[in-house]
């Protein structure tokens, strides 16, 4: 076990991850509904995303309070604080992406609808790989890198979808303002996977340090 038998910390970290995954599940469903034209349902799911993200923030603060109160040795405290903050950033990114779409009422061209659905699907897969990787950091570090490698692979697939969608947007017969708005939306959507890759890189470093 990576940090020893600190069950309270472990339980809080996993509880936080559950809320992060819940937020990203709602993000994914909200995005799908928006792309299908079900704006009212997309709005409801965006609100559910906000609520799950807010609860994740509350739990993160609980973890921080426990750690700053002396739970675990100093190096392990720093590691936990860093990874839970980065995991929290995934839910934040989902919330921010939906805010961008909903507040601006972005009109989605049919040509990139499938690409955006693909980004949403891969994002959901990444969130589960993140949870598995972090759970295994407590349970069995031998298998953590299987999931961090999967995160990197899926992030690369999202990058390809991003490039293809952006290329299509700038080839469309629409105004420059619309093109820039769509590019901004795509960048918001892929920010989740970018942050997940950063988290997986940090997890790999932490695992390698403890194998020395």
C-alpha positions as CSV (number, residue, x, y, z in Angstrom):
1,X,0.0,0.0,0.0
2,X,1.3,3.4,-1.0
3,X,0.6,5.4,2.1
4,X,0.1,2.7,4.7
5,X,-3.1,1.8,6.5
6,X,-4.6,5.3,6.8
7,X,-8.2,4.1,6.1
8,X,-9.9,7.5,6.8
9,X,-7.7,9.3,4.3
10,X,-8.2,6.5,1.7
11,X,-12.0,6.5,2.3
12,X,-12.2,10.3,1.8
13,X,-10.0,10.2,-1.4
14,X,-12.2,7.5,-2.9
15,X,-15.4,9.4,-1.8
16,X,-14.0,12.5,-3.6
17,X,-13.2,10.5,-6.7
18,X,-16.8,9.1,-6.7
19,X,-18.1,12.7,-6.9
20,X,-15.6,13.7,-9.6
21,X,-16.7,10.7,-11.7
22,X,-20.4,11.6,-11.0
23,X,-19.7,15.2,-12.2
24,X,-18.1,13.9,-15.3
25,X,-20.9,11.4,-16.0
26,X,-23.4,14.3,-15.7
27,X,-21.1,16.4,-18.0
28,X,-21.1,13.6,-20.6
29,X,-24.9,13.2,-20.4
30,X,-25.5,16.9,-20.6
31,X,-23.2,17.2,-23.6
32,X,-25.0,14.3,-25.4
33,X,-28.4,15.9,-24.7
34,X,-27.2,19.3,-26.0
35,X,-25.9,17.7,-29.1
36,X,-29.3,16.0,-29.6
37,X,-31.2,19.2,-29.2
38,X,-32.6,18.4,-25.7
39,X,-31.5,21.7,-24.2
40,X,-33.8,21.6,-21.2
41,X,-32.5,18.2,-20.1
42,X,-28.9,19.3,-20.9
43,X,-29.5,22.3,-18.5
44,X,-30.7,20.0,-15.7
45,X,-27.7,17.7,-16.1
46,X,-25.4,20.7,-16.2
47,X,-26.9,21.7,-12.8
48,X,-26.2,18.2,-11.6
49,X,-22.6,18.5,-12.7
50,X,-22.3,21.7,-10.7
51,X,-23.7,20.0,-7.6
52,X,-21.4,17.0,-7.8
53,X,-18.4,19.3,-8.4
54,X,-19.4,21.4,-5.4
55,X,-19.7,18.3,-3.2
56,X,-16.3,17.1,-4.5
57,X,-14.9,20.4,-3.4
58,X,-16.3,19.9,0.1
59,X,-14.7,16.4,0.4
60,X,-11.4,17.8,-0.9
61,X,-11.4,20.3,1.9
62,X,-12.1,17.5,4.4
63,X,-9.0,15.6,3.1
64,X,-7.0,18.8,3.3
65,X,-8.1,19.3,6.9
66,X,-7.1,15.8,7.9
67,X,-3.8,16.0,6.2
68,X,-2.9,19.4,7.6
69,X,-3.9,18.1,11.0
70,X,-1.1,15.7,10.9
71,X,-2.4,12.6,9.2
72,X,0.4,10.8,7.3
73,X,4.0,11.7,7.1
74,X,4.9,15.0,5.4
75,X,6.0,13.6,1.9
76,X,2.8,11.5,1.7
77,X,0.7,14.5,2.7
78,X,2.2,16.5,-0.2
79,X,1.5,13.7,-2.6
80,X,-2.1,13.2,-1.5
81,X,-2.8,17.0,-1.6
82,X,-1.4,17.2,-5.1
83,X,-3.2,14.3,-6.7
84,X,-6.6,15.2,-5.1
85,X,-6.3,18.8,-6.3
86,X,-5.5,17.6,-9.8
87,X,-8.4,15.1,-9.7
88,X,-10.7,17.9,-8.5
89,X,-9.6,19.9,-11.6
90,X,-11.2,17.3,-13.8
91,X,-14.7,18.1,-12.4
92,X,-13.9,21.8,-12.6
93,X,-13.1,21.5,-16.3
94,X,-16.3,19.6,-17.0
95,X,-18.3,22.4,-15.2
96,X,-16.4,25.1,-17.2
97,X,-17.0,23.4,-20.5
98,X,-20.8,23.2,-19.9
99,X,-20.8,26.8,-18.8
100,X,-19.2,27.8,-22.1
101,X,-21.7,25.9,-24.1
102,X,-24.8,26.7,-22.2
103,X,-24.2,30.4,-21.5
104,X,-23.2,31.1,-25.1
105,X,-25.9,28.8,-26.5
106,X,-23.3,27.5,-29.0
107,X,-24.8,26.2,-32.3
108,X,-23.3,22.9,-33.2
109,X,-22.8,22.1,-36.9
110,X,-23.8,18.6,-37.9
111,X,-20.3,18.1,-39.4
112,X,-18.6,17.9,-36.0
113,X,-21.5,16.4,-33.9
114,X,-19.9,13.0,-34.0
115,X,-16.5,14.3,-33.1
116,X,-17.9,16.0,-30.0
117,X,-19.8,12.8,-29.0
118,X,-16.5,10.9,-29.4
119,X,-14.8,13.4,-27.1
120,X,-17.5,13.0,-24.5
121,X,-17.3,9.2,-24.7
122,X,-13.6,9.1,-24.3
123,X,-13.7,11.6,-21.5
124,X,-16.1,9.2,-19.6
125,X,-13.6,6.3,-20.2
126,X,-10.7,8.4,-18.9
127,X,-12.6,9.3,-15.7
128,X,-12.9,5.7,-14.8
129,X,-9.3,5.0,-15.6
130,X,-8.4,7.8,-13.2
131,X,-10.5,6.3,-10.5
132,X,-9.0,2.8,-11.0
133,X,-5.4,4.2,-11.0
134,X,-6.0,6.1,-7.8
135,X,-7.7,3.3,-6.0
136,X,-4.8,1.0,-6.9
137,X,-2.4,3.4,-5.4
138,X,-3.9,2.4,-2.1
139,X,-4.4,-1.3,-2.9
140,X,-1.8,-2.6,-5.3
141,X,0.7,-0.2,-7.0
142,X,1.9,-3.0,-9.3
143,X,-1.1,-2.4,-11.6
144,X,-1.4,1.4,-11.4
145,X,0.5,2.0,-14.6
146,X,-1.9,-0.2,-16.6
147,X,-4.5,2.5,-16.1
148,X,-2.2,5.5,-16.5
149,X,-1.1,4.2,-19.8
150,X,-4.8,3.8,-20.8
151,X,-5.4,7.4,-19.8
152,X,-2.5,8.5,-22.1
153,X,-3.8,6.4,-25.0
154,X,-7.3,7.8,-24.7
155,X,-6.0,11.4,-24.3
156,X,-4.2,10.8,-27.7
157,X,-7.5,9.7,-29.3
158,X,-9.2,12.8,-28.0
159,X,-6.4,14.9,-29.4
160,X,-7.0,13.4,-32.8
161,X,-10.8,14.1,-32.6
162,X,-9.9,17.7,-31.5
163,X,-7.7,18.2,-34.5
164,X,-10.2,16.7,-37.0
165,X,-13.1,18.8,-35.6
166,X,-11.0,22.0,-35.6
167,X,-10.0,21.4,-39.2
168,X,-13.6,20.8,-40.2
169,X,-14.7,24.0,-38.4
170,X,-12.2,26.2,-40.2
171,X,-13.2,24.7,-43.6
172,X,-16.8,25.6,-43.1
173,X,-18.6,28.4,-44.9
174,X,-19.5,30.3,-41.6
175,X,-18.3,33.5,-40.1
176,X,-14.9,33.9,-38.3
177,X,-16.7,34.7,-35.0
178,X,-18.6,31.4,-35.2
179,X,-15.4,29.5,-36.1
180,X,-13.6,31.0,-33.1
181,X,-16.5,30.2,-30.8
182,X,-16.5,26.6,-31.9
183,X,-12.8,26.3,-31.6
184,X,-13.1,27.7,-28.0
185,X,-15.7,25.2,-27.2
186,X,-13.6,22.3,-28.5
187,X,-10.7,23.5,-26.4
188,X,-12.9,23.6,-23.3
189,X,-14.1,20.0,-23.9
190,X,-10.6,18.6,-24.3
191,X,-9.3,20.4,-21.2
192,X,-10.6,17.5,-19.1
193,X,-8.5,14.9,-20.8
194,X,-5.4,17.2,-20.8
195,X,-5.7,17.6,-17.0
196,X,-6.2,13.8,-16.7
197,X,-3.0,13.2,-18.6
198,X,-1.2,15.6,-16.3
199,X,-2.6,13.7,-13.3
200,X,-1.6,10.3,-14.7
201,X,2.0,11.6,-15.3
202,X,2.2,12.7,-11.6
203,X,0.8,9.4,-10.5
204,X,3.5,7.6,-12.5
205,X,6.2,9.6,-10.8
206,X,4.8,8.9,-7.4
207,X,4.6,5.2,-8.0
208,X,8.1,5.1,-9.4
209,X,9.5,6.9,-6.4
210,X,8.0,4.4,-4.0
211,X,9.3,1.5,-6.0
212,X,12.9,2.7,-5.6
